[in-house]
Amino acid sequence: MLAQFCLILAVKSTITYPAFGKLAPEIPSFVSAYDLSQVPNYAQTHPTNNGGLPDCPSSDSTCRFSCSGCTRTTDIVGCSSYKSWAFTFEDGLLLLIIGPTYATTTLLSTLSSNNIKGTFFVTGSYAYTNQDILKNAYNAGHQIGIKGWSGLSMTSLSTAAVVSEIEYSLQIVYQVLGVRPKYFRPNLGDLDDRVRAILKAMGLTPVLYNYDTMDYKLLIARTTFPSGNINTGMQSFVNTRTSGTLGGISVHTDLDLITVNLVPSLINIVVGANLSPVTVAQCIGDSNPYTSGSVIVPSAPNPPPTGIYQAVASKTNSWAAAAASSVAAAAAATSSSIAAAAAAKSSSMAAAAATSSSIAAAAAMSSSMAAAAMSSSIAAAAMSSSMAAAAAAQSSANAAITTQSTAAASGTSSPSVAFSPANNDGQYSTTSQPLPSASFSTKYSSESFEGGALWAIILSLFGALLQFF
C-alpha cells in the first residue's frame, strides 16, 4: 500500500486535462473506482440551445430541481438558521478581462474589505486556467466547491460522463490546493435522482439555493434589465427570513464586473437585516468542507480497486507514522549514498587529474559532481519532509472522512441537516421568480441582447486561443 501511495503522489502531476470548456472524456478508472450500483438507470435528458438547460417533462418523476424545484433531504437548499446567509458565486475564474482586472479578483477584494467569506463553486476548466486566483480565494478563507469540468448540464450526460466531469474538477482543485471539496453545485441547478445517486457514490453533497439573484440577466440584456431589480428582489426575500424559515443561500455570477459591482449593495441588504454572512459549510454546521486524501490517478498502473483517496485516508495513525518513518529513512539513506558516491567519484577524478595535465577539467568535474550530490540530497530531504507531512495530514483527516463516509452511506448530508421539501420555503415561490433558463456556457444564445454577438465572438476567440497553448 505504501508503494501505491507513493506512486499516486508521483504520477498525480502528470494528469492530462480535457480541453477548456469541452466535455470531459469518459475515463474507465474513474468510473470503476466508485460503487455505482445504486445509480438508477434513467434516460439522459436532451439539452436545448447547444447544451443549455434540457427541456422539462410534463410531469417530474425524477425530482429535477431545475424543472419543478423538487429537492431531497440530502440537498443543501438553505442555511439551518434563518439568521445566516451564504453568498455563493459561480461561473468565475474565467479569463475574461473587463478593463484592467479580473472580475473574480475584484470580488475577492470586495469581500475582503467587508470581512465576508463566500463560497465559490468553480468549473474545472476555469479553475485550470486561473490557478493563482483559485489559490487566492482559498487562502483568503473562502470555501471552494466544484461544478463539472465543462459546465454542461449533468442530467443530459451519461453516468460515466458525469463521473468524469466531476472527477476532473476534483483533480484540478486537489492538485492546486491539496484538498478535495465535499460540496457540488450542479450547473443550471440541473439535478435529478440519478445525478444525486452519483454524487452520493462519490462522497459529494449537492448544494442548491433558495434565492437566485438572476444577475446573469445583466450579461444578457445590459440595457433592458435594470440592476435595481436585483436589489429589490434581494430585499424582498431577505424580509421573509423569520424564525422557522431557512437562512438564505443566494446565487451570484462573478463572471463580469457588471455583476460583481452589485455585490456591495447586496451585502448591505443582508447585513442591514442583521443576518450573518457565512460560507455554505458554516451555515449548516460543517467545520471542514474538504477531505485531504489522495485523488484517483487514471494513468497510474494497477491502481487499488475502489476509492483510492478513501482507502489511503482510512489507515490508522500507526500506519501513517510508519509510512512517514520508512520514507524518511529511505530518503536519508539514498541521500547519504548519493553524497558518498559523488564524493568518492569527485576525489578519484581530482586525483587522476592531478597526475595528468588536465587539472582544470578535473576540478570542473569535481565541482559538477558535488553539485549533483547536493541537489540529490536536497531533493531526497524534500521528499522525506513532504511524505512525512502528507502522512501526518492524512492521519488527522481520518475521523472527518470516516464521519463523512457514514453520512454518505446513510443518505444524509454531512453533517446531517434535514432539508425536506416541506421546509424548503421560498425556493422560487417567495419572490415569484422563474427558474433560471440558462447558464453562462450556453444559455446566453437563447435570448437576444444588445452586444450579444460581440460577446459570442470574444468567447469564441478566447476558446480558440486556448487550443494553441
Contacts in CASP RR format, 6 or more apart in sequence:
PFRMAT RR
TARGET T0000
AUTHOR 0000-0000-0000
METHOD contacts of the structure
MODEL  1
MLAQFCLILAVKSTITYPAFGKLAPEIPSFVSAYDLSQVPNYAQTHPTNN
GGLPDCPSSDSTCRFSCSGCTRTTDIVGCSSYKSWAFTFEDGLLLLIIGP
TYATTTLLSTLSSNNIKGTFFVTGSYAYTNQDILKNAYNAGHQIGIKGWS
GLSMTSLSTAAVVSEIEYSLQIVYQVLGVRPKYFRPNLGDLDDRVRAILK
AMGLTPVLYNYDTMDYKLLIARTTFPSGNINTGMQSFVNTRTSGTLGGIS
VHTDLDLITVNLVPSLINIVVGANLSPVTVAQCIGDSNPYTSGSVIVPSA
PNPPPTGIYQAVASKTNSWAAAAASSVAAAAAATSSSIAAAAAAKSSSMA
AAAATSSSIAAAAAMSSSMAAAAMSSSIAAAAMSSSMAAAAAAQSSANAA
ITTQSTAAASGTSSPSVAFSPANNDGQYSTTSQPLPSASFSTKYSSESFE
GGALWAIILSLFGALLQFF
1 304 0 8 1.000
1 311 0 8 1.000
1 312 0 8 1.000
1 315 0 8 1.000
2 323 0 8 1.000
2 326 0 8 1.000
2 327 0 8 1.000
4 300 0 8 1.000
4 302 0 8 1.000
4 303 0 8 1.000
4 304 0 8 1.000
4 308 0 8 1.000
5 294 0 8 1.000
5 312 0 8 1.000
5 323 0 8 1.000
6 327 0 8 1.000
6 387 0 8 1.000
7 300 0 8 1.000
7 301 0 8 1.000
8 294 0 8 1.000
8 295 0 8 1.000
8 297 0 8 1.000
8 300 0 8 1.000
8 303 0 8 1.000
8 308 0 8 1.000
8 312 0 8 1.000
9 294 0 8 1.000
9 387 0 8 1.000
9 390 0 8 1.000
11 297 0 8 1.000
11 299 0 8 1.000
11 300 0 8 1.000
12 175 0 8 1.000
12 294 0 8 1.000
12 295 0 8 1.000
12 297 0 8 1.000
13 175 0 8 1.000
14 299 0 8 1.000
15 171 0 8 1.000
15 175 0 8 1.000
15 297 0 8 1.000
15 298 0 8 1.000
15 299 0 8 1.000
16 299 0 8 1.000
17 125 0 8 1.000
17 128 0 8 1.000
17 149 0 8 1.000
17 168 0 8 1.000
17 171 0 8 1.000
17 172 0 8 1.000
18 24 0 8 1.000
18 25 0 8 1.000
18 125 0 8 1.000
18 149 0 8 1.000
18 150 0 8 1.000
18 168 0 8 1.000
19 125 0 8 1.000
19 466 0 8 1.000
19 467 0 8 1.000
20 125 0 8 1.000
20 128 0 8 1.000
20 129 0 8 1.000
20 463 0 8 1.000
20 466 0 8 1.000
20 467 0 8 1.000
21 123 0 8 1.000
21 125 0 8 1.000
21 149 0 8 1.000
21 150 0 8 1.000
21 151 0 8 1.000
21 441 0 8 1.000
21 463 0 8 1.000
22 125 0 8 1.000
22 150 0 8 1.000
23 149 0 8 1.000
23 150 0 8 1.000
23 152 0 8 1.000
23 157 0 8 1.000
23 161 0 8 1.000
23 165 0 8 1.000
24 148 0 8 1.000
24 149 0 8 1.000
24 150 0 8 1.000
24 161 0 8 1.000
24 164 0 8 1.000
24 165 0 8 1.000
24 167 0 8 1.000
24 168 0 8 1.000
25 164 0 8 1.000
26 158 0 8 1.000
26 160 0 8 1.000
26 161 0 8 1.000
26 163 0 8 1.000
26 164 0 8 1.000
27 164 0 8 1.000
27 167 0 8 1.000
27 298 0 8 1.000
29 296 0 8 1.000
29 298 0 8 1.000
29 303 0 8 1.000
30 163 0 8 1.000
30 164 0 8 1.000
30 167 0 8 1.000
30 296 0 8 1.000
30 298 0 8 1.000
31 159 0 8 1.000
31 160 0 8 1.000
31 163 0 8 1.000
31 164 0 8 1.000
32 305 0 8 1.000
32 306 0 8 1.000
33 296 0 8 1.000
33 303 0 8 1.000
33 305 0 8 1.000
33 306 0 8 1.000
33 307 0 8 1.000
33 308 0 8 1.000
34 163 0 8 1.000
34 201 0 8 1.000
34 202 0 8 1.000
34 306 0 8 1.000
34 307 0 8 1.000
35 201 0 8 1.000
35 306 0 8 1.000
36 159 0 8 1.000
36 163 0 8 1.000
36 197 0 8 1.000
36 198 0 8 1.000
36 201 0 8 1.000
38 197 0 8 1.000
38 200 0 8 1.000
38 201 0 8 1.000
39 159 0 8 1.000
39 194 0 8 1.000
39 197 0 8 1.000
39 198 0 8 1.000
39 201 0 8 1.000
40 193 0 8 1.000
40 194 0 8 1.000
40 197 0 8 1.000
41 194 0 8 1.000
42 62 0 8 1.000
42 192 0 8 1.000
42 193 0 8 1.000
42 194 0 8 1.000
44 155 0 8 1.000
44 156 0 8 1.000
44 157 0 8 1.000
44 158 0 8 1.000
45 54 0 8 1.000
45 55 0 8 1.000
45 153 0 8 1.000
45 155 0 8 1.000
45 156 0 8 1.000
45 190 0 8 1.000
45 192 0 8 1.000
46 54 0 8 1.000
46 55 0 8 1.000
46 156 0 8 1.000
47 53 0 8 1.000
47 54 0 8 1.000
47 152 0 8 1.000
47 153 0 8 1.000
47 156 0 8 1.000
47 442 0 8 1.000
48 54 0 8 1.000
48 55 0 8 1.000
48 446 0 8 1.000
49 438 0 8 1.000
49 442 0 8 1.000
49 443 0 8 1.000
49 445 0 8 1.000
49 446 0 8 1.000
50 442 0 8 1.000
50 445 0 8 1.000
51 152 0 8 1.000
51 153 0 8 1.000
51 156 0 8 1.000
51 441 0 8 1.000
51 442 0 8 1.000
52 152 0 8 1.000
52 153 0 8 1.000
52 188 0 8 1.000
52 438 0 8 1.000
52 439 0 8 1.000
52 441 0 8 1.000
52 442 0 8 1.000
52 443 0 8 1.000
52 446 0 8 1.000
53 66 0 8 1.000
53 153 0 8 1.000
53 188 0 8 1.000
53 190 0 8 1.000
53 436 0 8 1.000
53 437 0 8 1.000
53 438 0 8 1.000
53 439 0 8 1.000
53 443 0 8 1.000
54 66 0 8 1.000
54 153 0 8 1.000
54 155 0 8 1.000
54 156 0 8 1.000
54 190 0 8 1.000
56 64 0 8 1.000
56 66 0 8 1.000
56 67 0 8 1.000
56 68 0 8 1.000
57 67 0 8 1.000
60 67 0 8 1.000
60 68 0 8 1.000
60 70 0 8 1.000
62 192 0 8 1.000
62 193 0 8 1.000
62 194 0 8 1.000
63 70 0 8 1.000
63 71 0 8 1.000
63 72 0 8 1.000
63 192 0 8 1.000
63 193 0 8 1.000
63 196 0 8 1.000
64 70 0 8 1.000
64 155 0 8 1.000
64 190 0 8 1.000
64 191 0 8 1.000
64 192 0 8 1.000
65 71 0 8 1.000
65 75 0 8 1.000
65 186 0 8 1.000
65 189 0 8 1.000
65 190 0 8 1.000
65 191 0 8 1.000
65 192 0 8 1.000
65 208 0 8 1.000
66 155 0 8 1.000
66 186 0 8 1.000
66 188 0 8 1.000
66 189 0 8 1.000
66 190 0 8 1.000
66 191 0 8 1.000
66 435 0 8 1.000
66 436 0 8 1.000
67 435 0 8 1.000
69 427 0 8 1.000
69 428 0 8 1.000
69 435 0 8 1.000
70 421 0 8 1.000
71 77 0 8 1.000
71 208 0 8 1.000
71 419 0 8 1.000
71 421 0 8 1.000
71 424 0 8 1.000
71 427 0 8 1.000
72 193 0 8 1.000
72 196 0 8 1.000
73 411 0 8 1.000
73 412 0 8 1.000
73 413 0 8 1.000
73 418 0 8 1.000
73 419 0 8 1.000
73 420 0 8 1.000
74 196 0 8 1.000
74 200 0 8 1.000
74 205 0 8 1.000
74 206 0 8 1.000
74 411 0 8 1.000
74 412 0 8 1.000
74 413 0 8 1.000
74 419 0 8 1.000
75 191 0 8 1.000
75 196 0 8 1.000
75 206 0 8 1.000
75 207 0 8 1.000
75 208 0 8 1.000
75 413 0 8 1.000
75 419 0 8 1.000
76 183 0 8 1.000
76 205 0 8 1.000
76 206 0 8 1.000
76 207 0 8 1.000
76 208 0 8 1.000
76 249 0 8 1.000
76 280 0 8 1.000
76 284 0 8 1.000
76 413 0 8 1.000
76 417 0 8 1.000
76 419 0 8 1.000
77 208 0 8 1.000
77 209 0 8 1.000
77 210 0 8 1.000
77 246 0 8 1.000
77 249 0 8 1.000
77 419 0 8 1.000
77 424 0 8 1.000
77 427 0 8 1.000
78 86 0 8 1.000
78 209 0 8 1.000
78 210 0 8 1.000
78 246 0 8 1.000
78 247 0 8 1.000
78 248 0 8 1.000
78 249 0 8 1.000
78 283 0 8 1.000
78 284 0 8 1.000
78 419 0 8 1.000
78 424 0 8 1.000
79 85 0 8 1.000
79 86 0 8 1.000
79 246 0 8 1.000
79 247 0 8 1.000
79 248 0 8 1.000
79 249 0 8 1.000
79 278 0 8 1.000
79 283 0 8 1.000
79 284 0 8 1.000
80 246 0 8 1.000
80 247 0 8 1.000
80 283 0 8 1.000
80 284 0 8 1.000
80 285 0 8 1.000
80 417 0 8 1.000
81 247 0 8 1.000
81 283 0 8 1.000
82 241 0 8 1.000
82 242 0 8 1.000
82 243 0 8 1.000
82 244 0 8 1.000
82 245 0 8 1.000
82 246 0 8 1.000
82 247 0 8 1.000
82 248 0 8 1.000
83 241 0 8 1.000
83 247 0 8 1.000
83 274 0 8 1.000
83 275 0 8 1.000
83 276 0 8 1.000
84 247 0 8 1.000
84 248 0 8 1.000
84 275 0 8 1.000
84 276 0 8 1.000
84 278 0 8 1.000
84 282 0 8 1.000
84 283 0 8 1.000
85 238 0 8 1.000
85 241 0 8 1.000
85 247 0 8 1.000
85 248 0 8 1.000
85 249 0 8 1.000
85 250 0 8 1.000
85 270 0 8 1.000
85 275 0 8 1.000
85 276 0 8 1.000
85 277 0 8 1.000
85 278 0 8 1.000
85 283 0 8 1.000
86 118 0 8 1.000
86 119 0 8 1.000
86 247 0 8 1.000
86 248 0 8 1.000
86 249 0 8 1.000
86 250 0 8 1.000
86 277 0 8 1.000
86 278 0 8 1.000
86 279 0 8 1.000
86 280 0 8 1.000
86 282 0 8 1.000
86 283 0 8 1.000
87 116 0 8 1.000
87 118 0 8 1.000
87 119 0 8 1.000
87 250 0 8 1.000
87 252 0 8 1.000
87 263 0 8 1.000
87 266 0 8 1.000
87 267 0 8 1.000
87 270 0 8 1.000
87 277 0 8 1.000
88 118 0 8 1.000
88 119 0 8 1.000
88 120 0 8 1.000
88 121 0 8 1.000
88 185 0 8 1.000
88 207 0 8 1.000
88 209 0 8 1.000
88 249 0 8 1.000
88 250 0 8 1.000
88 251 0 8 1.000
88 252 0 8 1.000
88 280 0 8 1.000
89 104 0 8 1.000
89 107 0 8 1.000
89 118 0 8 1.000
89 119 0 8 1.000
89 120 0 8 1.000
89 121 0 8 1.000
89 252 0 8 1.000
89 253 0 8 1.000
89 254 0 8 1.000
90 120 0 8 1.000
90 121 0 8 1.000
90 122 0 8 1.000
90 123 0 8 1.000
90 147 0 8 1.000
90 185 0 8 1.000
90 251 0 8 1.000
90 252 0 8 1.000
90 253 0 8 1.000
90 254 0 8 1.000
91 123 0 8 1.000
91 126 0 8 1.000
91 216 0 8 1.000
91 253 0 8 1.000
91 254 0 8 1.000
91 255 0 8 1.000
91 439 0 8 1.000
91 440 0 8 1.000
91 441 0 8 1.000
92 103 0 8 1.000
92 104 0 8 1.000
92 120 0 8 1.000
92 122 0 8 1.000
92 123 0 8 1.000
92 126 0 8 1.000
92 253 0 8 1.000
92 254 0 8 1.000
92 255 0 8 1.000
93 104 0 8 1.000
93 120 0 8 1.000
93 122 0 8 1.000
93 123 0 8 1.000
93 126 0 8 1.000
93 127 0 8 1.000
93 129 0 8 1.000
93 130 0 8 1.000
93 133 0 8 1.000
93 134 0 8 1.000
94 123 0 8 1.000
94 126 0 8 1.000
94 129 0 8 1.000
94 130 0 8 1.000
94 255 0 8 1.000
94 440 0 8 1.000
95 102 0 8 1.000
95 129 0 8 1.000
95 130 0 8 1.000
95 462 0 8 1.000
95 466 0 8 1.000
96 102 0 8 1.000
96 103 0 8 1.000
96 255 0 8 1.000
96 256 0 8 1.000
96 458 0 8 1.000
96 459 0 8 1.000
96 462 0 8 1.000
98 256 0 8 1.000
98 257 0 8 1.000
98 258 0 8 1.000
99 257 0 8 1.000
101 257 0 8 1.000
102 130 0 8 1.000
102 133 0 8 1.000
103 254 0 8 1.000
103 255 0 8 1.000
103 256 0 8 1.000
103 257 0 8 1.000
103 259 0 8 1.000
103 260 0 8 1.000
104 120 0 8 1.000
104 130 0 8 1.000
104 133 0 8 1.000
104 137 0 8 1.000
104 254 0 8 1.000
104 260 0 8 1.000
105 133 0 8 1.000
105 136 0 8 1.000
106 257 0 8 1.000
106 260 0 8 1.000
106 261 0 8 1.000
107 254 0 8 1.000
107 260 0 8 1.000
107 263 0 8 1.000
108 133 0 8 1.000
108 136 0 8 1.000
108 137 0 8 1.000
108 140 0 8 1.000
108 142 0 8 1.000
110 260 0 8 1.000
110 263 0 8 1.000
110 264 0 8 1.000
110 267 0 8 1.000
111 117 0 8 1.000
111 118 0 8 1.000
111 140 0 8 1.000
111 142 0 8 1.000
111 263 0 8 1.000
112 140 0 8 1.000
114 264 0 8 1.000
114 267 0 8 1.000
116 267 0 8 1.000
116 277 0 8 1.000
117 140 0 8 1.000
117 141 0 8 1.000
117 142 0 8 1.000
117 143 0 8 1.000
117 277 0 8 1.000
117 278 0 8 1.000
117 279 0 8 1.000
117 282 0 8 1.000
118 142 0 8 1.000
118 143 0 8 1.000
118 277 0 8 1.000
118 278 0 8 1.000
118 279 0 8 1.000
119 142 0 8 1.000
119 143 0 8 1.000
119 144 0 8 1.000
119 145 0 8 1.000
119 183 0 8 1.000
119 207 0 8 1.000
119 279 0 8 1.000
119 280 0 8 1.000
119 281 0 8 1.000
120 137 0 8 1.000
120 142 0 8 1.000
120 143 0 8 1.000
120 144 0 8 1.000
120 145 0 8 1.000
120 254 0 8 1.000
121 145 0 8 1.000
121 146 0 8 1.000
121 147 0 8 1.000
121 183 0 8 1.000
121 184 0 8 1.000
121 185 0 8 1.000
121 207 0 8 1.000
122 134 0 8 1.000
122 144 0 8 1.000
122 145 0 8 1.000
122 146 0 8 1.000
122 147 0 8 1.000
122 169 0 8 1.000
122 173 0 8 1.000
123 147 0 8 1.000
123 148 0 8 1.000
123 149 0 8 1.000
123 150 0 8 1.000
123 151 0 8 1.000
123 169 0 8 1.000
123 187 0 8 1.000
123 441 0 8 1.000
124 146 0 8 1.000
124 147 0 8 1.000
124 148 0 8 1.000
124 149 0 8 1.000
124 168 0 8 1.000
124 169 0 8 1.000
124 172 0 8 1.000
124 173 0 8 1.000
125 149 0 8 1.000
125 150 0 8 1.000
125 151 0 8 1.000
127 134 0 8 1.000
127 169 0 8 1.000
127 172 0 8 1.000
127 173 0 8 1.000
127 176 0 8 1.000
128 172 0 8 1.000
129 466 0 8 1.000
131 172 0 8 1.000
131 176 0 8 1.000
134 144 0 8 1.000
134 173 0 8 1.000
134 176 0 8 1.000
134 177 0 8 1.000
135 176 0 8 1.000
135 177 0 8 1.000
137 144 0 8 1.000
138 144 0 8 1.000
138 177 0 8 1.000
138 179 0 8 1.000
142 279 0 8 1.000
143 183 0 8 1.000
143 279 0 8 1.000
143 280 0 8 1.000
143 281 0 8 1.000
143 282 0 8 1.000
143 289 0 8 1.000
144 173 0 8 1.000
144 177 0 8 1.000
144 179 0 8 1.000
144 181 0 8 1.000
144 289 0 8 1.000
144 290 0 8 1.000
145 173 0 8 1.000
145 181 0 8 1.000
145 183 0 8 1.000
145 184 0 8 1.000
145 185 0 8 1.000
145 207 0 8 1.000
145 289 0 8 1.000
146 166 0 8 1.000
146 169 0 8 1.000
146 170 0 8 1.000
146 173 0 8 1.000
146 181 0 8 1.000
146 183 0 8 1.000
146 184 0 8 1.000
146 185 0 8 1.000
147 169 0 8 1.000
147 184 0 8 1.000
147 185 0 8 1.000
147 186 0 8 1.000
147 187 0 8 1.000
148 154 0 8 1.000
148 165 0 8 1.000
148 166 0 8 1.000
148 168 0 8 1.000
148 169 0 8 1.000
148 184 0 8 1.000
148 187 0 8 1.000
149 164 0 8 1.000
149 165 0 8 1.000
149 166 0 8 1.000
149 168 0 8 1.000
149 169 0 8 1.000
150 165 0 8 1.000
150 441 0 8 1.000
151 165 0 8 1.000
151 187 0 8 1.000
151 439 0 8 1.000
151 441 0 8 1.000
152 165 0 8 1.000
152 187 0 8 1.000
152 441 0 8 1.000
152 442 0 8 1.000
153 187 0 8 1.000
153 188 0 8 1.000
153 190 0 8 1.000
154 162 0 8 1.000
154 165 0 8 1.000
154 186 0 8 1.000
154 187 0 8 1.000
154 190 0 8 1.000
154 191 0 8 1.000
154 195 0 8 1.000
155 190 0 8 1.000
155 191 0 8 1.000
155 192 0 8 1.000
155 194 0 8 1.000
155 195 0 8 1.000
156 190 0 8 1.000
157 165 0 8 1.000
159 194 0 8 1.000
159 198 0 8 1.000
162 195 0 8 1.000
162 198 0 8 1.000
163 198 0 8 1.000
163 202 0 8 1.000
166 184 0 8 1.000
166 198 0 8 1.000
166 199 0 8 1.000
166 202 0 8 1.000
166 204 0 8 1.000
167 202 0 8 1.000
167 295 0 8 1.000
167 296 0 8 1.000
170 180 0 8 1.000
170 181 0 8 1.000
170 295 0 8 1.000
171 295 0 8 1.000
171 296 0 8 1.000
173 179 0 8 1.000
173 180 0 8 1.000
173 181 0 8 1.000
174 180 0 8 1.000
174 294 0 8 1.000
174 295 0 8 1.000
178 292 0 8 1.000
179 290 0 8 1.000
179 291 0 8 1.000
179 292 0 8 1.000
180 290 0 8 1.000
180 291 0 8 1.000
180 292 0 8 1.000
180 293 0 8 1.000
180 295 0 8 1.000
180 309 0 8 1.000
181 204 0 8 1.000
181 289 0 8 1.000
181 290 0 8 1.000
182 203 0 8 1.000
182 204 0 8 1.000
182 205 0 8 1.000
182 286 0 8 1.000
182 289 0 8 1.000
182 290 0 8 1.000
182 291 0 8 1.000
182 404 0 8 1.000
182 414 0 8 1.000
183 204 0 8 1.000
183 205 0 8 1.000
183 206 0 8 1.000
183 207 0 8 1.000
183 280 0 8 1.000
183 281 0 8 1.000
183 289 0 8 1.000
184 199 0 8 1.000
184 204 0 8 1.000
184 205 0 8 1.000
184 206 0 8 1.000
184 207 0 8 1.000
185 206 0 8 1.000
185 207 0 8 1.000
185 208 0 8 1.000
186 195 0 8 1.000
186 206 0 8 1.000
186 208 0 8 1.000
187 439 0 8 1.000
187 441 0 8 1.000
188 436 0 8 1.000
188 438 0 8 1.000
188 439 0 8 1.000
188 443 0 8 1.000
189 208 0 8 1.000
189 436 0 8 1.000
191 206 0 8 1.000
191 208 0 8 1.000
195 206 0 8 1.000
196 206 0 8 1.000
199 205 0 8 1.000
199 206 0 8 1.000
200 408 0 8 1.000
200 411 0 8 1.000
203 404 0 8 1.000
203 405 0 8 1.000
203 408 0 8 1.000
205 413 0 8 1.000
205 414 0 8 1.000
207 249 0 8 1.000
207 280 0 8 1.000
208 249 0 8 1.000
209 248 0 8 1.000
209 249 0 8 1.000
209 250 0 8 1.000
209 251 0 8 1.000
210 246 0 8 1.000
210 247 0 8 1.000
210 248 0 8 1.000
210 249 0 8 1.000
210 424 0 8 1.000
210 425 0 8 1.000
210 426 0 8 1.000
210 427 0 8 1.000
210 430 0 8 1.000
211 234 0 8 1.000
211 237 0 8 1.000
211 248 0 8 1.000
211 249 0 8 1.000
211 250 0 8 1.000
211 251 0 8 1.000
211 426 0 8 1.000
211 431 0 8 1.000
212 250 0 8 1.000
212 251 0 8 1.000
212 428 0 8 1.000
212 433 0 8 1.000
212 435 0 8 1.000
212 436 0 8 1.000
213 230 0 8 1.000
213 233 0 8 1.000
213 234 0 8 1.000
213 250 0 8 1.000
213 251 0 8 1.000
213 252 0 8 1.000
213 262 0 8 1.000
213 266 0 8 1.000
214 230 0 8 1.000
214 433 0 8 1.000
214 436 0 8 1.000
215 230 0 8 1.000
215 252 0 8 1.000
215 253 0 8 1.000
215 259 0 8 1.000
215 262 0 8 1.000
216 253 0 8 1.000
216 255 0 8 1.000
216 259 0 8 1.000
216 436 0 8 1.000
216 438 0 8 1.000
216 439 0 8 1.000
216 440 0 8 1.000
216 443 0 8 1.000
217 225 0 8 1.000
218 225 0 8 1.000
218 227 0 8 1.000
218 230 0 8 1.000
218 256 0 8 1.000
218 258 0 8 1.000
218 259 0 8 1.000
218 262 0 8 1.000
219 253 0 8 1.000
219 255 0 8 1.000
219 256 0 8 1.000
219 258 0 8 1.000
219 259 0 8 1.000
219 440 0 8 1.000
219 444 0 8 1.000
219 455 0 8 1.000
220 443 0 8 1.000
220 444 0 8 1.000
220 447 0 8 1.000
220 449 0 8 1.000
220 452 0 8 1.000
221 447 0 8 1.000
221 449 0 8 1.000
221 450 0 8 1.000
222 258 0 8 1.000
222 449 0 8 1.000
222 450 0 8 1.000
222 451 0 8 1.000
223 450 0 8 1.000
224 449 0 8 1.000
224 450 0 8 1.000
227 258 0 8 1.000
227 262 0 8 1.000
230 262 0 8 1.000
230 266 0 8 1.000
231 262 0 8 1.000
231 265 0 8 1.000
231 266 0 8 1.000
231 269 0 8 1.000
233 431 0 8 1.000
233 433 0 8 1.000
234 250 0 8 1.000
234 266 0 8 1.000
234 269 0 8 1.000
234 270 0 8 1.000
235 269 0 8 1.000
236 430 0 8 1.000
236 431 0 8 1.000
237 248 0 8 1.000
237 426 0 8 1.000
237 430 0 8 1.000
237 431 0 8 1.000
238 269 0 8 1.000
238 270 0 8 1.000
238 273 0 8 1.000
238 275 0 8 1.000
239 273 0 8 1.000
240 425 0 8 1.000
240 426 0 8 1.000
240 430 0 8 1.000
241 247 0 8 1.000
241 248 0 8 1.000
241 273 0 8 1.000
241 275 0 8 1.000
244 423 0 8 1.000
245 425 0 8 1.000
246 419 0 8 1.000
246 423 0 8 1.000
246 424 0 8 1.000
246 425 0 8 1.000
247 275 0 8 1.000
247 283 0 8 1.000
248 275 0 8 1.000
248 283 0 8 1.000
249 280 0 8 1.000
249 283 0 8 1.000
250 266 0 8 1.000
252 259 0 8 1.000
252 263 0 8 1.000
252 266 0 8 1.000
253 259 0 8 1.000
253 440 0 8 1.000
254 260 0 8 1.000
255 440 0 8 1.000
267 277 0 8 1.000
270 277 0 8 1.000
271 277 0 8 1.000
279 289 0 8 1.000
280 289 0 8 1.000
281 287 0 8 1.000
281 288 0 8 1.000
281 289 0 8 1.000
284 413 0 8 1.000
284 415 0 8 1.000
284 417 0 8 1.000
285 415 0 8 1.000
285 417 0 8 1.000
286 414 0 8 1.000
286 415 0 8 1.000
288 400 0 8 1.000
291 309 0 8 1.000
291 313 0 8 1.000
291 397 0 8 1.000
291 400 0 8 1.000
291 401 0 8 1.000
291 404 0 8 1.000
292 313 0 8 1.000
292 393 0 8 1.000
292 394 0 8 1.000
292 396 0 8 1.000
292 397 0 8 1.000
293 309 0 8 1.000
293 310 0 8 1.000
293 312 0 8 1.000
293 313 0 8 1.000
293 394 0 8 1.000
293 397 0 8 1.000
293 401 0 8 1.000
294 308 0 8 1.000
294 309 0 8 1.000
294 312 0 8 1.000
295 308 0 8 1.000
295 309 0 8 1.000
296 303 0 8 1.000
296 307 0 8 1.000
296 308 0 8 1.000
296 309 0 8 1.000
297 303 0 8 1.000
297 308 0 8 1.000
304 311 0 8 1.000
310 401 0 8 1.000
310 405 0 8 1.000
312 394 0 8 1.000
313 394 0 8 1.000
313 397 0 8 1.000
313 398 0 8 1.000
313 401 0 8 1.000
314 398 0 8 1.000
314 401 0 8 1.000
314 402 0 8 1.000
315 394 0 8 1.000
315 395 0 8 1.000
315 398 0 8 1.000
316 395 0 8 1.000
316 398 0 8 1.000
317 395 0 8 1.000
317 398 0 8 1.000
320 391 0 8 1.000
320 392 0 8 1.000
320 394 0 8 1.000
320 395 0 8 1.000
321 391 0 8 1.000
321 395 0 8 1.000
323 387 0 8 1.000
323 391 0 8 1.000
324 387 0 8 1.000
324 388 0 8 1.000
324 391 0 8 1.000
324 392 0 8 1.000
327 383 0 8 1.000
327 384 0 8 1.000
327 387 0 8 1.000
327 388 0 8 1.000
327 391 0 8 1.000
328 384 0 8 1.000
328 387 0 8 1.000
328 388 0 8 1.000
331 380 0 8 1.000
331 381 0 8 1.000
331 383 0 8 1.000
331 384 0 8 1.000
331 387 0 8 1.000
332 380 0 8 1.000
332 381 0 8 1.000
332 384 0 8 1.000
334 376 0 8 1.000
334 380 0 8 1.000
335 376 0 8 1.000
335 377 0 8 1.000
335 380 0 8 1.000
335 381 0 8 1.000
338 372 0 8 1.000
338 373 0 8 1.000
338 376 0 8 1.000
338 377 0 8 1.000
338 380 0 8 1.000
339 373 0 8 1.000
339 374 0 8 1.000
339 376 0 8 1.000
339 377 0 8 1.000
341 373 0 8 1.000
342 369 0 8 1.000
342 370 0 8 1.000
342 372 0 8 1.000
342 373 0 8 1.000
342 376 0 8 1.000
343 369 0 8 1.000
343 370 0 8 1.000
343 373 0 8 1.000
345 369 0 8 1.000
346 365 0 8 1.000
346 366 0 8 1.000
346 369 0 8 1.000
346 370 0 8 1.000
346 373 0 8 1.000
347 366 0 8 1.000
349 362 0 8 1.000
349 365 0 8 1.000
349 366 0 8 1.000
349 369 0 8 1.000
350 362 0 8 1.000
350 363 0 8 1.000
350 365 0 8 1.000
350 366 0 8 1.000
352 362 0 8 1.000
353 359 0 8 1.000
353 361 0 8 1.000
353 362 0 8 1.000
353 363 0 8 1.000
353 365 0 8 1.000
354 362 0 8 1.000
356 362 0 8 1.000
403 414 0 8 1.000
403 415 0 8 1.000
404 414 0 8 1.000
407 413 0 8 1.000
407 414 0 8 1.000
407 415 0 8 1.000
407 416 0 8 1.000
408 414 0 8 1.000
410 416 0 8 1.000
413 419 0 8 1.000
428 434 0 8 1.000
428 435 0 8 1.000
436 443 0 8 1.000
437 443 0 8 1.000
437 446 0 8 1.000
438 444 0 8 1.000
438 446 0 8 1.000
438 447 0 8 1.000
444 452 0 8 1.000
444 455 0 8 1.000
444 456 0 8 1.000
445 456 0 8 1.000
END
